[in-house]
Amino acid sequence: MKFGFLAIGDELLDGRVLDRNGAYVGAKLMEFGLPTSFKRTVSDSFSDISDALDAARDRVDVLVISGGLGPTVDDLTTDAVAQWLGCSSEFREDVWGDVRAIFEARGIACPETNRKQACFPIEAQVLSNPLGTAPGFCSGNEDLIIYCLPGVHREFKTMMDNEVFPRILKGQDTVGQRHIFRLLGARESHLATLLNPIPLEEGESIHYQASFPDLAVLLRSTSSDETRWRAWCEAVRSELTPWLYGEGEARIGEIVVNLLNQRNWTLATAESCTGGLISQLVTGVPGASRVFLEGAVTYSNESKIRILNVSEEDLSSHGAVSRETVIQMATGCLAKSGASVAIATSGIAGPGGGSPEKPVGTVHLALAVRGEPVVHQLLKLRGARKENQVRSAWAALKLLIDRLHTS
């Protein structure tokens, strides 16, 4: 069975809204071993929707549609699908009662315009939306099964998980194996040079996915040979080790929090050029409060002296962007916070502030662990300001991950 995705909305075409829904469907289907065969974005018009449905019918068996189920005049999905199927729409009194109940629970009068959210192609199956007023529906014919969901991402994602994936995966052969390696600082071309000599057997494939600032290498196999699978993963892992920060679905902040929890360590941060990005990456993870104590954004020299006890003499001699300063930032943060480990960053993010000796992109990182020598790392980045800040924050967390793996 082949699967496709159709996004409907002028706002997607003119750039006002990014299509997060299509990315979610594609990633989840790939995870299940069922790659997307068709994807299209169209405007809010009957003709464009109809043309896309014609194209999908020739390419896929199941189509997920996102958007166009709201109460306004440009929400045309229900009528367009019914018209394409050659049937009329019917008003469902029971669904209309559910829609009104949502407004009443919020203490708001339900507008009559929302009646259209209780209209569906005849004999369509209604799909529950626990987070919004627009239910979805499933309809179709012998050529194409269609699932229509609202475009709001959190509603769409919840309904895909609760309503759609259980239906479309029922009876599907998703046998196989999948593994993700997550890397930082690696180039796809260089990785391909390293990994291409590793032979692939029938049913095995390797995929590269860059998503700033990191890169994922995905291994997939349709084979059930566990011995071969483990050997292949290990061969790839051995080549990727210098850039590897994690494996599986978890991203860098979650990995850090999990490792700190496993070792019963606590973390504090002292950031200059990264401006609090490291703290954001960590505290964005549920449960971070168990391991993250505090973060200081010591942007000025005065704050480095006052908060972190950085030597005024060393600041004058070596400058804020230096090995000496960032090491004192880390040790000062460790002492003041009482944490098990402290990270510090100081650099020149750009676009100004560089010099021949310290060009834009020069960033110093330091990692301080109680009772151990401070680890220092120098980065020489070449991106724009925001890119340099993000890369520095991720590099600092990878430095921490590498240390945590040795505990």
LOVEX-812982 format. One line per 8 residues: their letters; for each residue x, y, z of C-alpha. Coordinates in Angstrom, 1 decimal, decimal comma. Layout:
a	X:Y:Z  ...
This chain:
mkfgflai	0,0:0,0:0,0  1,3:3,5:-0,9  0,7:6,6:1,1  0,5:10,3:0,3  0,0:13,7:1,9  -1,8:16,8:0,7  -1,6:20,2:2,5  -4,3:22,8:1,7
gdelldgr	-4,0:26,5:2,4  -2,9:29,7:0,8  -0,9:30,5:3,9  1,4:27,5:3,2  2,1:28,7:-0,4  2,9:32,3:0,5  5,2:31,4:3,4  3,0:32,6:6,3
vldrngay	2,9:29,1:7,8  5,4:26,3:7,5  4,1:22,8:6,7  4,9:20,9:9,9  2,2:18,4:9,3  3,7:17,0:6,2  7,0:16,6:7,9  5,4:14,8:10,8
vgaklmef	3,5:12,3:8,6  6,6:11,6:6,4  8,8:11,0:9,4  6,3:8,8:11,2  5,6:6,7:8,1  9,3:6,3:7,5  9,6:5,2:11,1  7,0:2,5:10,4
glptsfkr	8,9:1,4:7,2  6,2:3,0:5,0  7,8:5,9:3,1  5,5:8,6:1,6  5,1:8,3:-2,2  3,2:11,5:-2,9  3,3:15,0:-1,4  1,7:18,2:-2,6
tvsdsfsd	0,7:21,7:-1,3  -2,2:23,5:-3,0  -4,2:26,7:-2,5  -7,7:27,0:-1,1  -9,5:26,4:-4,4  -11,8:23,7:-5,7  -9,9:23,2:-8,9  -6,5:22,9:-7,2
isdaldaa	-7,8:20,4:-4,6  -9,5:18,4:-7,4  -6,4:18,3:-9,5  -4,3:17,1:-6,5  -6,8:14,4:-5,8  -6,6:13,2:-9,4  -2,9:13,1:-9,2  -2,9:11,3:-5,8
rdrvdvlv	-5,4:8,7:-7,1  -2,8:7,6:-9,7  0,0:7,5:-7,2  -1,2:6,3:-3,8  -3,8:4,2:-2,1  -4,2:6,3:1,1  -4,0:10,1:1,2  -3,9:12,3:4,3
isgglgpt	-5,2:15,8:3,8  -4,3:18,7:6,2  -6,2:22,0:6,4  -9,4:23,6:5,1  -11,8:22,3:7,8  -12,5:25,6:9,6  -15,6:27,7:9,6  -14,6:30,4:7,1
vddlttda	-15,5:30,8:3,5  -12,0:29,7:2,3  -12,3:26,4:4,1  -13,3:24,2:1,2  -11,8:20,8:1,9  -15,0:19,0:2,9  -17,0:20,2:-0,1  -14,1:19,7:-2,5
vaqwlgcs	-13,6:16,1:-1,4  -17,3:15,4:-1,6  -17,5:16,9:-5,1  -14,5:14,8:-6,2  -16,1:11,7:-4,8  -19,3:12,5:-6,7  -21,5:12,7:-3,6  -23,1:15,5:-1,5
sefredvw	-22,3:16,6:2,0  -24,6:15,8:4,9  -25,1:17,7:8,2  -24,6:15,6:11,3  -26,7:16,8:14,2  -24,7:14,8:16,8  -21,4:16,4:15,7  -23,0:19,9:15,7
gdvraife	-23,9:19,2:19,4  -20,3:18,3:20,1  -19,1:21,5:18,5  -21,5:23,7:20,5  -20,5:21,9:23,7  -16,9:22,9:23,1  -17,9:26,6:22,9  -20,2:26,4:25,9
argiacpe	-17,4:24,8:28,0  -15,3:27,9:27,1  -18,2:30,3:28,0  -18,5:31,5:24,4  -21,6:31,5:22,2  -21,1:29,2:19,3  -21,3:31,1:15,9  -23,6:29,7:13,3
tnrkqacf	-20,7:29,7:10,8  -19,3:26,7:12,7  -22,2:24,6:11,5  -20,1:23,7:8,4  -17,7:21,8:10,8  -20,6:19,3:11,3  -20,9:18,7:7,5  -19,2:15,7:5,9
pieaqvls	-19,3:13,7:2,7  -22,2:11,1:2,9  -21,2:8,0:4,8  -17,8:9,5:5,9  -16,4:8,3:9,2  -16,0:11,2:11,7  -12,6:11,4:13,4  -12,5:12,9:16,9
nplgtapg	-10,6:16,1:17,6  -10,0:16,4:21,4  -8,1:19,7:21,0  -10,3:21,8:18,7  -13,7:22,4:17,2  -13,0:20,9:13,7  -13,5:17,1:13,6  -11,8:15,2:10,8
fcsgnedl	-13,2:12,5:8,6  -12,4:9,5:6,6  -14,0:8,9:3,2  -13,0:7,6:-0,3  -13,7:5,1:-2,9  -12,1:1,9:-4,4  -9,3:4,1:-5,9  -8,3:6,3:-2,9
iiyclpgv	-9,0:6,3:0,9  -8,9:9,9:2,2  -8,3:11,1:5,7  -9,0:14,8:6,3  -7,7:16,6:9,4  -7,5:20,2:10,6  -4,3:22,1:9,8  -3,5:23,3:13,3
hrefktmm	-0,4:21,3:14,1  -1,1:20,1:17,6  -4,6:19,1:16,6  -3,3:17,4:13,5  -0,6:15,5:15,3  -2,9:14,3:18,1  -5,5:13,1:15,6  -2,9:11,3:13,5
dnevfpri	-1,6:9,5:16,5  -5,0:8,6:18,0  -7,2:8,2:14,9  -5,3:7,8:11,7  -2,1:5,8:12,2  -3,9:3,0:14,0  -6,2:2,7:11,0  -3,7:2,9:8,2
lkgqdtvg	-1,2:0,7:9,9  -3,7:-2,1:10,6  -2,6:-5,1:8,6  0,4:-3,4:7,2  3,7:-5,2:7,0  6,1:-2,9:9,0  8,6:-5,7:9,6  12,1:-4,5:9,6
qrhifrll	14,6:-2,5:11,6  15,6:1,1:11,9  18,3:2,9:13,7  19,3:6,6:13,9  22,8:8,0:14,6  22,9:11,7:15,5  26,0:13,6:14,7  27,4:17,1:15,2
gareshla	30,1:18,7:13,1  30,1:16,1:10,3  29,7:16,7:6,5  27,5:14,4:4,5  30,1:14,1:1,7  32,8:13,0:4,2  30,4:10,5:5,9  29,5:9,0:2,6
tllnpipl	33,2:8,5:1,8  33,6:6,7:5,1  30,4:4,6:4,9  30,2:3,7:1,2  32,8:0,9:1,5  30,7:-0,9:4,1  28,8:-3,4:2,0  25,0:-3,4:2,0
eegesihy	23,0:-6,6:1,7  19,5:-6,9:0,1  16,9:-4,9:1,9  19,4:-2,6:3,6  19,6:1,1:3,0  21,3:4,2:4,4  20,0:7,7:4,4  21,4:11,1:5,4
qasfpdla	19,3:13,9:6,9  20,8:17,3:7,7  18,7:19,4:10,0  20,8:22,4:11,3  22,9:22,2:13,3  23,1:18,4:13,4  22,9:15,5:10,9  21,3:12,1:11,2
vllrstss	22,4:8,9:9,6  19,4:6,5:9,3  19,9:2,7:8,8  17,0:0,6:7,6  16,7:-3,1:6,9  13,8:-5,3:5,9  15,7:-8,3:7,1  15,0:-10,1:10,3
detrwraw	18,6:-11,3:10,7  19,5:-9,9:14,1  23,2:-10,9:13,8  23,7:-9,2:10,5  21,8:-6,1:11,8  24,0:-5,7:14,9  27,1:-6,2:12,9  26,1:-3,6:10,3
ceavrsel	25,1:-1,0:13,0  28,4:-1,6:14,8  30,4:-1,1:11,6  28,7:2,2:10,9  29,0:3,3:14,6  32,7:2,8:14,6  33,1:5,2:11,6  30,9:7,8:13,1
tpwlygeg	32,3:7,9:16,7  34,1:11,3:16,4  30,9:13,1:15,6  28,4:11,0:17,4  26,3:12,6:20,2  23,4:10,2:20,4  21,4:7,4:18,9  17,7:7,0:18,5
earigeiv	14,9:9,6:18,5  16,1:11,8:21,4  17,7:15,1:20,5  20,6:16,7:22,3  18,8:18,4:25,2  16,9:15,2:26,1  20,1:13,2:25,9  21,9:15,5:28,3
vnllnqrn	19,1:15,4:30,8  18,9:11,6:30,6  22,6:11,2:31,1  22,7:13,6:34,0  19,8:11,8:35,7  21,5:8,4:35,2  24,7:9,6:36,9  22,9:11,7:39,5
wtlataes	24,8:14,8:38,4  23,6:18,4:38,3  24,5:21,1:35,8  25,0:24,9:35,8  25,9:27,1:32,8  27,8:30,4:32,3  27,1:31,7:28,8  28,4:34,8:27,0
ctgglisq	28,2:34,5:23,2  25,4:31,8:23,4  23,2:34,1:25,3  21,3:31,4:27,2  20,8:28,9:24,4  22,4:26,1:26,3  20,0:26,7:29,2  17,1:26,7:26,8
lvtgvpga	18,1:23,4:25,2  18,3:21,8:28,6  15,3:23,3:30,3  13,1:22,6:27,3  13,2:19,0:28,3  10,5:17,8:30,8  12,2:16,8:34,1  15,1:19,1:33,6
srvflega	14,5:20,6:37,0  16,0:17,5:38,6  19,4:18,1:37,1  19,6:21,8:36,0  20,5:24,2:38,8  21,0:27,6:37,2  22,3:29,5:34,3  24,1:32,8:34,1
vtysnesk	24,3:34,9:30,9  27,4:37,0:31,7  27,7:39,0:28,6  29,7:42,0:29,9  33,1:41,9:31,4  31,8:43,4:34,6  29,3:40,5:35,0  32,0:38,0:34,4
irilnvse	34,0:39,6:37,2  31,1:40,1:39,6  29,2:36,9:39,1  31,8:34,4:38,2  35,0:35,8:39,9  36,8:36,0:36,6  40,1:37,9:37,1  40,0:41,5:36,0
edlsshga	43,7:41,3:35,2  43,3:38,2:33,0  40,3:39,9:31,2  42,6:42,8:30,5  45,5:40,7:29,4  43,8:38,0:27,4  40,3:39,4:26,6  36,9:38,0:27,2
vsretviq	37,2:35,7:24,2  40,1:33,5:25,4  41,0:30,2:26,9  41,9:31,8:30,2  38,6:33,6:30,6  36,3:30,8:29,6  38,1:28,4:32,0  37,6:30,9:34,9
matgclak	34,0:31,3:33,9  33,5:27,5:34,2  35,3:27,2:37,5  33,5:30,2:38,9  30,2:28,8:37,8  31,0:25,5:39,4  32,0:27,0:42,7  29,0:29,4:42,9
sgasvaia	26,3:27,0:41,9  27,4:23,9:43,7  26,6:21,8:40,6  28,5:18,6:39,6  29,5:20,1:36,3  29,5:23,5:34,7  29,7:24,6:31,1  31,0:28,0:29,9
tsgiagpg	31,1:29,8:26,5  32,7:32,9:25,3  33,2:33,9:21,7  32,6:36,3:18,8  29,3:35,4:17,1  29,5:38,3:14,6  28,9:40,0:12,3  31,2:42,5:13,9
ggspekpv	33,8:42,4:16,7  36,4:40,2:15,0  40,1:40,9:14,5  42,9:39,2:12,6  43,9:37,4:15,8  40,3:36,6:16,8  38,1:36,5:13,8  34,3:36,3:13,9
gtvhlala	33,4:32,7:14,7  36,2:32,3:17,3  34,5:30,5:20,3  36,0:29,1:23,5  34,2:26,4:25,5  35,0:25,0:28,9  33,7:22,1:30,9  34,5:22,0:34,6
vrgepvvh	33,8:18,8:36,8  34,6:18,8:40,5  38,1:17,3:41,2  39,1:17,2:37,5  41,1:19,4:35,2  39,0:21,8:33,1  38,4:20,7:29,5  38,8:23,5:26,9
qllklrga	37,7:23,5:23,3  38,3:26,1:20,6  35,8:26,5:17,8  36,5:28,3:14,5  33,1:28,8:13,0  32,1:30,5:9,7  28,4:31,1:9,9  26,1:34,1:10,5
rkenqvrs	25,6:35,3:14,0  22,6:33,0:14,9  24,3:30,0:13,3  27,4:30,5:15,3  25,5:30,8:18,5  23,5:27,7:17,9  26,5:25,7:16,8  28,4:26,8:19,9
awaalkll	25,6:25,8:22,2  25,3:22,4:20,7  29,1:21,9:20,7  29,1:22,7:24,4  26,5:20,1:25,1  28,3:17,5:23,0  31,4:18,2:25,1  29,3:17,5:28,2
idrlhts	27,9:14,3:26,6  31,3:13,0:25,8  32,4:13,5:29,4  29,2:11,9:30,8  29,8:8,8:28,6  33,2:8,3:30,4  31,6:8,2:33,9
